Each structure stands twice: as C-alpha cells, then as structure tokens.
Amino acid sequence: MGDNKIRVVVADDQADIRSAFRLIVDSQPDMVVAGEAADGASALDVARRLGPDVMLMDIRMPRMDGLEVTQKLLNDPRTAGVRVIVVTTFTWTSTSAGLWRSAPADSCSSGLGPPCSSRASGPR
C-alpha cells in the first residue's frame, strides 16, 4: 500500500502493552505505528505533532487520562479527525460503561466485558 498506510499512535503507560500493540499493528500490510506515548500529556503532544489516522488509547494513564486526551483531540481542529480506540486491561464495570458512553471514541476491553464497540463515523 506504500505511503497510504494507516498511521497509528499507541498510547499506554505500560511498555509491554505498547510493544504488543506495535507488533500487531506493524504486522498489518496497510498499517504502521507512527509513534508511541507513555502518558496522556505525551499522547496529546504526539498526536498534535504527527497527525495520526488512529490512536490506540489507554483509559488510565499518568498526567492525563485517555478520555480527557480524547476530548482535547476532538476539540482541536488539528486533531479532530483522529479516530480514537480506547483500550484498557481493567475489568469492564458500570463506571467504565458510563465513561465510555460519554466519550466519542471506540472501545475495546481486554478484561471481562463486552466486545469492542464502535462510534466510528466512517472513513476520513
């Protein structure tokens, strides 16, 4: 696919989780990891600098949680088109469900919870 690859930023405070996502994303012929961030503030900075197509965003990170980062991305004209997929290793709870419903993002839980849910509005 050449230069038309989907550019992904992985934001998670656990290095092993970031590495696992990098392996998965980079193994896809039409995707590439464009950047990584270990905390929410860095995730926001990386997204603003690199302008990825997609962000894989942990909910719970130091310096700023993933939901706050998502809101800031959507309110910034430079990053409003970035698709955010919220990921977490925490168990899905009614609190998690409420937080997700309030966030304009896609969600995947790797804990005990519902399968991935999407709020995607179509291709950019």
Buried (B, 14 or more C-beta within 10 A) or exposed (E): EEEEBBBBBBBBBEEEBBEBBBEBBEEEEEBBBBBBBBBBBBBBEBBBEBBBBBBBBBBEBEBBBBBBBBBBBBEEEEBEEBBBBBBBEBEBEEEBBEBBEEBEBBBBBBEEBEEEBEBEEEEE
